[in-house]
C-alpha cells in the first residue's frame, strides 16, 4: 500500500510522567484504542505498537532501529530517554545501538554475564537473601518488604557485581530513584548528569572501587578495547537498569504470592520458576520497550509509522495476547509466553540473571515465612510511568513458621 492509503494512528492517553500509581491499567486501556496509537511526549509524538502480534513483529523489524543517533532533537532532554544518555557522539549504550557497534558492545558485556559466573552468583544470592531474612525474622508486626528485602537484595548484589562498596550504595539508590521516579523534570535531568559524573570520578580514582564490572571495563580501556566515555556510559546504564527492574520483579512475585493463601503459593523449584515467568508476563517491570526509530516509512497492520518517528512497543498488551496466554489471568505453568525481555537481537542480556535473582528471592522468602500475609491496615503502593513501574511499599505481616 502507498503511504497515503495507510491508516493514521489515533491518539491515546498514557501516563508519561512518573506518579504514585500503577500505570498498567492506563497502559492496557491505551493499548485497546487501536493496534497502533500515538502519544504526546515532551512536545513531540511517539508511535506505540499495541497489538500483540504486531508488537512481536515490531521487536524483530530491522526498519525500527534502536540507534540513539536517530533520535529527534526534541527528545534530547536529560532524563527523557531512559537508557539513551548521553549523546550518540559521546558513547552508545548496548540498549540503544545497532549493527557492528551493538555486536561489539554486547560481546564485551557477555563476558561478564557468562554461564560460569551465573552459577557462582547463585550461591552468593542465596547467602545475601538468608542474611536479609535473618534480620527480618526478629521483627514483630508489620514491615515494608520493599525497604527490608525486595530492594536491598538486588541493590546489594548488583553493587557487588559492578564493584561499588557498601558505603556508596545509599547514594546510588537515591540518585537512581531521582532519575527514574522523580515527578520533577529538573531533578531527573540533574540526576542523569550527577550519576554519570559520579561514575567518572570512580573510574578516575580507581581505588574507591572493588573488583567488578567497572574495573573489568577499566582494564579493557587500558588495552584500548573501550573508551573511558564508554566505561562511564555503560556503567551508568547498567546501574539504572541492573537492579531497579529486578527489584520490581521480586516485589511483584512476592505480592502475587501473598495475595493467595499459603496452600496456593509455589513450593518446588519448578513452581517458583513458573511463578516468576507468569509475574514477568502479567506484571512486567517495563510496560514498554525502550525507544526505536523508523528508518523509513513502515507499514504495520495497515497503519503508517512515518520515517524518523520514535516508536515504542507496548509489552504489557503483547504479554496478554489471548491466543498465546491466559490473558488477564494469573496462571503459572500454563505455558503462556511473554516478551518482557524483548525478542531477537535486542533480547535482554541480563535476563538469566534477573530470573535467578527473582527465583532465589521468592523461594527463600516463602520458605522462611510460609504464613506471611499482606497487611490489613496499610495499602500496597505503586509508582510508575509508561516505561517503568514498581511497588514502592509492600506492607507485610511476618508470621512464624
N, C-alpha and C positions, 0 to 999 in steps of 0.2 A: 504493500500500500504506500501511496505517496504521503509525505508528512501532513499535507493539508487535508487528507482523508482520515487521519487518525483521531481518536478521541482525545479531548483535553482533560487532564486530571482535575477533578474538583478539589476545592479547598476543604481542609478538615482542621479541627482544633486539637492540638496536643499540648501537654504541659512542658513547654520548652524551658521554663525557669525552675530551678530547684525549689521544692516546697515540702512542708512536713506532712505529706500524704503519699499513698501508694499510687503510682502512675498507671499501673496495669489496667484498671477499668477504663480510664480515658484512652489509653493506647489501643485497647481492643475495640472500643467504640469508634475511634477514628479509622481503624482498620476495616470496619464494617461499612464505611461510607462508599468505598469503591475499591477495585483491585489496585489502583494506583491513585494516590492523593498528593496534594501539595500542602505544605505547611509553612507559614510565615516564621522567619527566624532571623533575628538581628537585622531586620530591614530588608532581607533578601527572601528568596523562595527555595525551599528544598522539595524534591520529589521523593515520596516514600512508597516503596513497593510493599503491598499488604497481602495480596492473595497468596495463600500458602504455596501453590505450585510456582507462581511467578517469582515469589521470594527466593525459592531454591534455585530457579533459573538465573535470577539476578546475581546471586552469590557466585555463580560459576561463569558469568558473562564477562569475557575479556574486554568488551567495549565499556564496561563500567570499571574504571581504573581507580586504584587506591593511591596513586601517586599524588602526594600532597602538593607538588608543584602546580597541579592543575586547579587547585582551589581558587575560587574567585577572590578578589581583593577584599570584598566586604566581609569575608569570613576570617580575615587576618586579625581578629580581636583576641588578645591573650585570654585564654580560658573558654573561648567559644568553641574550639575544636578539640575535644578530648582526644589525646593521642597524636596530635598533629603539630606540636610545638617543637622547636622554633621554626623559622622559615626554611624552606627546602634547600636554599643555597648554603645554609649553615650545616645542616646534617639531616638525614632522613632516618626515620624510625622504621622498624620492620612492619608495623601495622599500617604504615602509610607510604609504602614504596612498591615498586613493581619491577619486573624483568630481572636483569642481571644484578641490579642493586639489591632487590629483595632477596634473591637467591644467596648473595654473599652475606647479607645481614643474618638471614635465617640460619645459614650454615655455621656462622660464628656463635649464634645463640644455642644452636642444637648441641654443641659440645658440652654446654653447661647442663642441659636437660637430658642427659643420656640415661638409658635404662639402668646402667650400673649405679649411677648416682641416685636414681629414683628408689632403688632398693634400700640404699643406706638412709635416705631421707625418711623412709617409712619407720625405721627404728627410732630415729630422732623425734619424729612427730609423736610417736607413742609415749616417749618419755616426757615430752613437753605437755601433752594432754593430761597425763597422770599427775604431773606436778600441779597444774591448774585445778584439777578436780580434787586433789588432796586439800587444797586451800578452801575450796567450796564446801567440802564435807564438814567443816567446823562451823558453818553458818547456820543460824536459826532464822526462820521467817523467810521473807521474800528477797530475791536477788535479781538484779538486772543481768541476765546471762550475756548480753552483748558486751558489757563492760568487764565482766569477770571471766568469760570463756570464749565466746564465738569470735570476738575481735582480737583479744590478746594472743590466741594460739597462732593464727596465720601471720599476725604482725611480728611476733617474736621469732617464728620460724623463718619467715621471709627475710627479716633483718639479719638473721644468722647467715642465710644463703648469700646475701649481697655483701655482707661484711660490716654491717652497721652495729657498733657495740651498744649495750643496753642503755647507757646514759643518753644516747642521742635519739632513742626511739620515740619518746613522748613528743618531741618536736616534729618528728616525721609524721606521726599521726595527725597532729594539729594542722600542719601545712597541707596535707592531702585532703583533710576534711574541708579546709577552706577552698581549695581548688575545685573540688567536685560538688560540694553540697552547700556552699555559702549562697544565700539569696542576694548578696551584694556583688555586682559585677566587678567593682573596683577591687574588692577583696580577692575574688577569684583571679583577676589579672595579676595582682601583686603576688599571689601565691605561686603562680607559674614561674615568674622570674626569680622569686625567692628560693624555690626548690632547686631550680637549675643552678643558681648561684651557690647554694649550699653544697650541691654535689661537686661543682667545680672546685670549691675550696677543699673538700675532702680529697679529691683527686690530686690536687696540687700538694697537699700536706702529706698524703700517703700514710703517715704514721698514726693517724686517727682511726684508721680502718683495720678490721680484722680480715683474714684471708676470706675471699669470697668472689662473687661475680665482678665487683668493681676492680679488685686487684688483678683478677684474670684479664679483664679488659685493658687495664693499665700495662700489663705485661705484653699484651698484643700490640698496644700503642707503641711501646718501646721497640717493637720489631717492625713498626710501620705497617702493621696489618689493619689498624684502625687509627682514626684521628682522635685528638683529645675532645673535639666537639662531639664526635660520635660517642665517646665514653659518657659524656655528660648527658647527651640526648637519650641514649638507650637506657641508661640508669634511671633517669627521670621518668621515662615512660614505664619502665618495669615497676618502679615504686608506686606509681599511680594505679597500675593495673594488677600488680603482682599479689597484693593481699586484700585489697578492698573488695573486689568481686568475689574472692574466695570466702571472705568473712560473711558476705551476704548469703552465699550458698549454704554455709554451715548454719547460720541462724535460721534460714528458711527451712532447711532439712529438719532441724530440731523442732521448729514451730509446727511443721506439718505432723510430726510425731506426737507432740504434746496436745494437739487438738483432738487426739484419739485416745481411747482407753488403752492401758498397758497391753492388753491382750492383742490389740491390733497394730502394735508397733513392731518394727523389724527387729529380728534377733540374730539370725545367721549372717555370715559374710555375704552370701548371695542376696539375701533380703535387703541388707543395708546398701549393697551396690545398686539394686533395683530402685530403692527409695531415693538415693541420690540422683539417679538418672531421671526419675519422674519429677523430682524437685527442679532439676535443671529445665525440664520441659515446661512445667506449669508456673514456676516461679523464677524465671531467668533473671540473673543479676543485671544483665544488659538487655532491656526490651528491644533495642535496635542495635544493629551493627554500626560500627564507625563508618565514616563517610566514604563514598565512592563518587567518581566524576565521569560523566558521559563524554567519551572521546569523539562521538559522532551522534547524529540523531538515532535514537534507539526506540524500536517498537517492542512493547511488552504487552501481550494480551489485548492488542488493538489500541493501546494508549501510547502517546508520544512522550518520550523523555528527550528534550532538546539537547543538542551538543553543548557541552560546558556546564550542564546542570549538576548541582550537588545532589547525590542520591543516597538515601538510606533504605535499609531492608528491615522491615518490621518482623523481628524474630519471634515476638510474642504471638502474633497471629499465625505465623508459619508453624509454630510448635503445636498449635491447637487444631491442625488440619483434621477434620472429622473422618476422612477415609484413611488416615495414617495412624491416628492416635485415639485416645479416649476423649478427645475434645477438651471440654472444660473440667472434666472429672479428674480425680487423682487416683490412678490405678497402677501402682508399681507392679512390674513383672508382666505387663500385658504386651510388651514388645513395641510400644509406641516410640517412634524416633523423634529426635529434636535437632535443631540447628543452633543451639545456644553457643556452641563453639565455632560456628561458621561451617563452611564447606570449601573443598578444593584447595587452591594454592595458598589461601589465607586461613586455613584451618588453624585454630589456636595451638601454638607450640606448647603452651603450658597446660593444656587440657588434662593430660595424665596426672600432673602434679596436683591440680585443683581437685580432681576426683579423689586422689589419695588423701589429701587433707580433709575433705568432707567426709569420706568414709571413716577415717580414723577418728575424727571428732564426734561424729554421730554415734558410732559404735561404742566408743569409750564413755560418752555421757550416758547413754541408755543402760549400759552395763553397770555403771556406778550408781545411777539414780533411776531405777526402773519404774518407780512410782512418782516421779516428779510430775508436776502439773502446772498449767498456766495459772497465773494469779486470778482471783475472782474479784479483786478490787482495783487493780491497775490495768490499763489497756496496753496492748501491743501497739507500738508507734512506728511509723514508716517515714522515710524521706526519700525523695526521688525527683527525677525529671524524665524526659523521654529517652535518655541514653542509659542511665544507670539508676539503680534503686537498692535500698537496703532496709532492714529492720533496724531502727535506731534504739529501740528499747524493747527488750523481751523479758517482762517480769515473770519470774518462775518461783514456785514454792518447791523446795527440795525436800522430798520425803526420804526417810532412811530405807535401806534395803530390807 
